């Protein structure tokens, strides 16, 4: 838009944005730039004066205000007459930003603006006065030190942000390519006003660039303006040494953290006092809070993050190799990234540590990491670079100069267990309290058992916090897992026998024995449970106890059938039965083991079945009432139906008796007749798993229902029995539909209509996404639904359902259906990415300018 056009827009906005009454408005020209001179009077009677100028790439506003008619006097005239607007020269050379980073040929000296209000980005704009073409360069730096996305996705984010639906009409072309060896996306867009925008999006490490040209020449399909774009070194002032005496570190840096020494000391003292106060009030955090330092240059966008983790008082490293392996696995986040460079650091300045890089096969971006151990701290440095240039600028300076001067450099490798026990028995109440609070966090090893034996055996009730200390130490013996000798359960057995009058200690012994995966420990525990079943105040402790036993099913097998005697006790019945179910379902326990308890198990199963049948009957009555009072606008939800897991558990226990017990056969017949599809499916699958015949009508009925078809398919596929799945419903579209409908909380969707399908790639998996329209009630709006990804080959079916969603978004009648569907898929794709999941506005458009 030229200057007259900009002035016309400004004129239309004056009366809404100038307060009070406009007394005069004159057209003016200053240094060849047109504008307005405006005088207004506010409601309070004060005069204000504005001069507004329209320049090709910006609007400049000058304002003066004062009491009464102050601005109409000599001071006002002197101020406004002094204004001079600099003419921007036509360029005949390259443009280099002062801070460096890149250079480019532009038709004139660009306006430069750093938007630090919300966007935190650099903007450079220029105009070719000969033909009216406008040029734009934008740069924004974003830092994610924990993960890397593929380059194609990284380029898609700025594209979506740049392409505002308010101004852009249709996309003419789109292709990926390279600019100066870095991934780029070339896009041509037609604006609603008629002009064309040729835009190039580039990703270089944490820096995102947009280079765009707007022209009225619709035939201009070239991207020639990008040919002059080059990378340049960043320009900094001289590095200065930064020294932090709180954390014993020093480094060189071209930028400084914005925190003076006095304020830093106040903050550290407050943190220390808060931690001490928390400990005295019963709250204690074993791991001190991490401290973070961010060195960032607004001008270049480069940044280095430093995290300082102070190790707890009683923490020490006894296996350095395992520590580093865990560190790398945590950083790589499974298979998302891989280690590039890995260099050990072991010098007088660096102590022990590693410099390493994290990379992704689909990206040119590199996460730079340096982790150093010294004294009682772990220092972690984070930076972002690329695979071509590596460390540069601020990142290179900080990484290469970072060092520390901790006088106690070996503390991290020194065993702290003896110090812990000394502090635990200290007469200093603060020291004692700190050790007591850390008791459950100290990682005791096999070598520490003598300390624990002596402490537990030699302790008497006169010691401060006697009960809490002794219970805690007994409990911790159950967590010693680097070596599991018989001496631990034998010692616990002796403690149990010695503390017959104190259930607090006996219960701690029982829990510890359950956590020790050894035959002797389980044998001792079995004898205790049968002779003197412990009573817990917290009902959840019964479940926790048997959950621990369930972690080692092979070891739990000898507990039966004797442990079934505990089912006469209400607190023990459910956890004992649950453990039995796990053993039977896994095939570890045969029916002969619990045959003497079959009658009581069958009675409990019948009782549970009757409860389900009563529930089914109520459901049928409710459905009949709903039909009689039918309201097409009412949405009926199925929140209260639930799933009777107890009933299926009993079915698992009865299944081994199916062939010889008619009552069991009748029991399963009732399950298959239940009005609960969940019960029907679980019973049918259990029968199929155990090679029992299931009527085709049952499976056909389940497969006919959108809400259960995909679940049945998945479970049969898992068992390797897909031959049982009804062929009528064995096609990709019907399974995809079911995956989507199954996500609904409504009893039933009124209508689901297939619209189309589209190729899609997500997380290196390519396939098809199915589009549907659905409505929850008859008079409701049609909504958009997605289901995918399904294989390209329609004869194949996959349960990869990352892109399946009932969006809740209304399908608009006045907009192209394909456009709406693609937008919802794009939003779904973005929502599943770590870098973009939280950057959506309420209307579904991607908001790239929000801070990460």
Secondary structure in CASP SS format (residue, H / E / C, confidence):
PFRMAT SS
TARGET T0000
AUTHOR 0000-0000-0000
METHOD secondary structure of the structure
MODEL  1
X C 1.00
X C 1.00
X H 1.00
X H 1.00
X H 1.00
X H 1.00
X H 1.00
X H 1.00
X H 1.00
X H 1.00
X H 1.00
X H 1.00
X H 1.00
X H 1.00
X H 1.00
X H 1.00
X H 1.00
X C 1.00
X C 1.00
X C 1.00
X E 1.00
X E 1.00
X E 1.00
X E 1.00
X E 1.00
X E 1.00
X E 1.00
X E 1.00
X E 1.00
X E 1.00
X C 1.00
X C 1.00
X E 1.00
X E 1.00
X E 1.00
X E 1.00
X E 1.00
X E 1.00
X E 1.00
X E 1.00
X E 1.00
X C 1.00
X C 1.00
X C 1.00
X C 1.00
X C 1.00
X E 1.00
X E 1.00
X E 1.00
X E 1.00
X E 1.00
X E 1.00
X E 1.00
X E 1.00
X E 1.00
X C 1.00
X C 1.00
X E 1.00
X E 1.00
X E 1.00
X E 1.00
X E 1.00
X E 1.00
X E 1.00
X E 1.00
X C 1.00
X C 1.00
X C 1.00
X C 1.00
X H 1.00
X H 1.00
X H 1.00
X C 1.00
X H 1.00
X H 1.00
X H 1.00
X H 1.00
X H 1.00
X H 1.00
X H 1.00
X H 1.00
X C 1.00
X C 1.00
X C 1.00
X C 1.00
X C 1.00
X C 1.00
X C 1.00
X C 1.00
X E 1.00
X C 1.00
X C 1.00
X C 1.00
X E 1.00
X E 1.00
X E 1.00
X C 1.00
X C 1.00
X C 1.00
X E 1.00
X E 1.00
X E 1.00
X E 1.00
X E 1.00
X E 1.00
X C 1.00
X C 1.00
X E 1.00
X C 1.00
X C 1.00
X E 1.00
X E 1.00
X E 1.00
X E 1.00
X E 1.00
X C 1.00
X C 1.00
X C 1.00
X C 1.00
X C 1.00
X E 1.00
X E 1.00
X E 1.00
X E 1.00
X E 1.00
X E 1.00
X E 1.00
X C 1.00
X C 1.00
X C 1.00
X C 1.00
X C 1.00
X C 1.00
X E 1.00
X E 1.00
X E 1.00
X E 1.00
X E 1.00
X E 1.00
X E 1.00
X E 1.00
X C 1.00
X C 1.00
X C 1.00
X C 1.00
X C 1.00
X C 1.00
X C 1.00
X C 1.00
X C 1.00
X H 1.00
X H 1.00
X H 1.00
X H 1.00
X H 1.00
X H 1.00
X H 1.00
X H 1.00
X H 1.00
X H 1.00
X H 1.00
X H 1.00
X C 1.00
X C 1.00
X C 1.00
X C 1.00
X C 1.00
X E 1.00
X E 1.00
X E 1.00
X E 1.00
X E 1.00
X E 1.00
X E 1.00
X E 1.00
X E 1.00
X E 1.00
X E 1.00
X E 1.00
X C 1.00
X C 1.00
X E 1.00
X E 1.00
X E 1.00
X E 1.00
X E 1.00
X E 1.00
X E 1.00
X E 1.00
X E 1.00
X E 1.00
X C 1.00
X C 1.00
X C 1.00
X C 1.00
X E 1.00
X E 1.00
X E 1.00
X E 1.00
X E 1.00
X E 1.00
X E 1.00
X E 1.00
X E 1.00
X C 1.00
X C 1.00
X E 1.00
X E 1.00
X E 1.00
X E 1.00
X E 1.00
X E 1.00
X E 1.00
X E 1.00
X E 1.00
X C 1.00
X C 1.00
X C 1.00
X C 1.00
X C 1.00
X C 1.00
X C 1.00
X C 1.00
X H 1.00
X H 1.00
X H 1.00
X H 1.00
X H 1.00
X C 1.00
X E 1.00
X E 1.00
X E 1.00
X E 1.00
X E 1.00
X C 1.00
X C 1.00
X C 1.00
X C 1.00
X C 1.00
X E 1.00
X E 1.00
X E 1.00
X E 1.00
X E 1.00
X C 1.00
X C 1.00
X C 1.00
X C 1.00
X E 1.00
X E 1.00
X E 1.00
X E 1.00
X E 1.00
X C 1.00
X C 1.00
X C 1.00
X C 1.00
X C 1.00
X C 1.00
X C 1.00
X H 1.00
X H 1.00
X H 1.00
X H 1.00
X H 1.00
X H 1.00
X H 1.00
X H 1.00
X H 1.00
X H 1.00
X H 1.00
X H 1.00
X H 1.00
X H 1.00
X H 1.00
X H 1.00
X H 1.00
X H 1.00
X H 1.00
X H 1.00
X C 1.00
X C 1.00
X C 1.00
X C 1.00
X C 1.00
X C 1.00
X C 1.00
X C 1.00
X C 1.00
X C 1.00
X E 1.00
X E 1.00
X E 1.00
X E 1.00
X E 1.00
X E 1.00
X C 1.00
X C 1.00
X C 1.00
X C 1.00
X C 1.00
X C 1.00
X E 1.00
X E 1.00
X E 1.00
X E 1.00
X E 1.00
X E 1.00
X E 1.00
X E 1.00
X C 1.00
X C 1.00
X C 1.00
X C 1.00
X C 1.00
X C 1.00
X C 1.00
X C 1.00
X C 1.00
X H 1.00
X H 1.00
X H 1.00
X H 1.00
X H 1.00
X H 1.00
X H 1.00
X H 1.00
X H 1.00
X H 1.00
X H 1.00
X H 1.00
X H 1.00
X C 1.00
X C 1.00
X C 1.00
X C 1.00
X C 1.00
X E 1.00
X E 1.00
X E 1.00
X E 1.00
X E 1.00
X E 1.00
X E 1.00
X E 1.00
X C 1.00
X C 1.00
X C 1.00
X C 1.00
X C 1.00
X C 1.00
X E 1.00
X E 1.00
X E 1.00
X E 1.00
X E 1.00
X E 1.00
X E 1.00
X E 1.00
X C 1.00
X C 1.00
X C 1.00
X C 1.00
X C 1.00
X E 1.00
X E 1.00
X E 1.00
X E 1.00
X E 1.00
X E 1.00
X E 1.00
X E 1.00
X E 1.00
X E 1.00
X C 1.00
X C 1.00
X E 1.00
X E 1.00
X E 1.00
X E 1.00
X E 1.00
X E 1.00
X E 1.00
X E 1.00
X E 1.00
X E 1.00
X C 1.00
X C 1.00
X C 1.00
X C 1.00
X C 1.00
X C 1.00
X H 1.00
X H 1.00
X H 1.00
X H 1.00
X H 1.00
X H 1.00
X H 1.00
X H 1.00
X H 1.00
X C 1.00
X E 1.00
X E 1.00
X C 1.00
X C 1.00
X C 1.00
X C 1.00
X C 1.00
X C 1.00
X H 1.00
X H 1.00
X H 1.00
X C 1.00
X C 1.00
X C 1.00
X H 1.00
X H 1.00
X H 1.00
X H 1.00
X H 1.00
X H 1.00
X H 1.00
X H 1.00
X C 1.00
X C 1.00
X C 1.00
X C 1.00
X H 1.00
X H 1.00
X H 1.00
X H 1.00
X H 1.00
X H 1.00
X H 1.00
X H 1.00
X H 1.00
X H 1.00
X H 1.00
X H 1.00
X H 1.00
X C 1.00
X C 1.00
X C 1.00
X C 1.00
X H 1.00
X H 1.00
X H 1.00
X H 1.00
X H 1.00
X H 1.00
X H 1.00
X H 1.00
X H 1.00
X H 1.00
X H 1.00
X H 1.00
X H 1.00
X C 1.00
X C 1.00
X C 1.00
X C 1.00
X C 1.00
X C 1.00
X C 1.00
X H 1.00
X H 1.00
X H 1.00
X H 1.00
X H 1.00
X H 1.00
X H 1.00
X H 1.00
X H 1.00
X H 1.00
X H 1.00
X H 1.00
X C 1.00
X C 1.00
X C 1.00
X C 1.00
X C 1.00
X C 1.00
X C 1.00
X C 1.00
X H 1.00
X H 1.00
X H 1.00
X H 1.00
X H 1.00
X H 1.00
X H 1.00
X H 1.00
X H 1.00
X H 1.00
X H 1.00
X H 1.00
X H 1.00
X C 1.00
X C 1.00
X C 1.00
X C 1.00
X H 1.00
X H 1.00
X H 1.00
X H 1.00
X H 1.00
X H 1.00
X H 1.00
X H 1.00
X H 1.00
X H 1.00
X H 1.00
X H 1.00
X H 1.00
X C 1.00
X C 1.00
X C 1.00
X H 1.00
X H 1.00
X H 1.00
X H 1.00
X H 1.00
X H 1.00
X H 1.00
X H 1.00
X H 1.00
X H 1.00
X H 1.00
X H 1.00
X H 1.00
X C 1.00
X C 1.00
X C 1.00
X C 1.00
X C 1.00
X C 1.00
X C 1.00
X C 1.00
X H 1.00
X H 1.00
X H 1.00
X H 1.00
X H 1.00
X H 1.00
X H 1.00
X H 1.00
X H 1.00
X H 1.00
X H 1.00
X C 1.00
X C 1.00
X H 1.00
X H 1.00
X H 1.00
X H 1.00
X H 1.00
X H 1.00
X H 1.00
X C 1.00
X C 1.00
X H 1.00
X H 1.00
X H 1.00
X H 1.00
X H 1.00
X H 1.00
X H 1.00
X C 1.00
X H 1.00
X H 1.00
X H 1.00
X H 1.00
X H 1.00
X H 1.00
X H 1.00
X H 1.00
X H 1.00
X H 1.00
X H 1.00
X H 1.00
X H 1.00
X H 1.00
X H 1.00
X H 1.00
X C 1.00
X C 1.00
X C 1.00
X C 1.00
X C 1.00
X H 1.00
X H 1.00
X H 1.00
X H 1.00
X H 1.00
X H 1.00
X H 1.00
X H 1.00
X H 1.00
X H 1.00
X H 1.00
X H 1.00
X H 1.00
X H 1.00
X H 1.00
X H 1.00
X H 1.00
X H 1.00
X H 1.00
X H 1.00
X H 1.00
X H 1.00
X H 1.00
X H 1.00
X H 1.00
X H 1.00
X H 1.00
X H 1.00
X H 1.00
X H 1.00
X H 1.00
X H 1.00
X H 1.00
X H 1.00
X H 1.00
X H 1.00
X H 1.00
X H 1.00
X C 1.00
X C 1.00
X C 1.00
X C 1.00
X C 1.00
X C 1.00
X C 1.00
X C 1.00
X E 1.00
X C 1.00
X C 1.00
X C 1.00
X C 1.00
X C 1.00
X C 1.00
X C 1.00
X H 1.00
X H 1.00
X H 1.00
X H 1.00
X H 1.00
X H 1.00
X H 1.00
X H 1.00
X H 1.00
X H 1.00
X H 1.00
X C 1.00
X C 1.00
X C 1.00
X C 1.00
X C 1.00
X C 1.00
X H 1.00
X H 1.00
X H 1.00
X H 1.00
X H 1.00
X H 1.00
X H 1.00
X H 1.00
X H 1.00
X H 1.00
X H 1.00
X C 1.00
X C 1.00
X C 1.00
X C 1.00
X H 1.00
X H 1.00
X H 1.00
X H 1.00
X H 1.00
X H 1.00
X H 1.00
X H 1.00
X H 1.00
X H 1.00
X H 1.00
X H 1.00
X H 1.00
X C 1.00
X C 1.00
X C 1.00
X C 1.00
X C 1.00
X C 1.00
X H 1.00
X H 1.00
X H 1.00
X H 1.00
X H 1.00
X H 1.00
X H 1.00
X H 1.00
X C 1.00
X C 1.00
X H 1.00
X H 1.00
X H 1.00
X H 1.00
X H 1.00
X H 1.00
X H 1.00
X H 1.00
X H 1.00
X H 1.00
X H 1.00
X H 1.00
X H 1.00
X H 1.00
X C 1.00
X C 1.00
X H 1.00
X H 1.00
X H 1.00
X C 1.00
X C 1.00
X H 1.00
X H 1.00
X H 1.00
X C 1.00
X C 1.00
X H 1.00
X H 1.00
X H 1.00
X H 1.00
X H 1.00
X H 1.00
X H 1.00
X H 1.00
X H 1.00
X H 1.00
X C 1.00
X C 1.00
X C 1.00
X C 1.00
X E 1.00
X C 1.00
X C 1.00
X C 1.00
X C 1.00
X E 1.00
X E 1.00
X E 1.00
X E 1.00
X E 1.00
X E 1.00
X E 1.00
X E 1.00
X E 1.00
X E 1.00
X E 1.00
X E 1.00
X C 1.00
X C 1.00
X E 1.00
X E 1.00
X E 1.00
X E 1.00
X E 1.00
X E 1.00
X E 1.00
X E 1.00
X E 1.00
X E 1.00
X E 1.00
X C 1.00
X C 1.00
X C 1.00
X C 1.00
X C 1.00
X C 1.00
X C 1.00
X E 1.00
X E 1.00
X E 1.00
X E 1.00
X E 1.00
X E 1.00
X E 1.00
X E 1.00
X C 1.00
X C 1.00
X C 1.00
X C 1.00
X C 1.00
X C 1.00
X C 1.00
X C 1.00
X C 1.00
X C 1.00
X C 1.00
X C 1.00
X C 1.00
X C 1.00
X E 1.00
X E 1.00
X E 1.00
X E 1.00
X E 1.00
X E 1.00
X C 1.00
X C 1.00
X C 1.00
X C 1.00
X C 1.00
X C 1.00
X H 1.00
X H 1.00
X H 1.00
X H 1.00
X H 1.00
X H 1.00
X H 1.00
X H 1.00
X H 1.00
X H 1.00
X H 1.00
X H 1.00
X H 1.00
X H 1.00
X H 1.00
X C 1.00
X C 1.00
X C 1.00
X C 1.00
X C 1.00
X C 1.00
X C 1.00
X C 1.00
X E 1.00
X C 1.00
X C 1.00
X C 1.00
X C 1.00
X C 1.00
X E 1.00
X C 1.00
X C 1.00
X C 1.00
X C 1.00
X C 1.00
X C 1.00
END
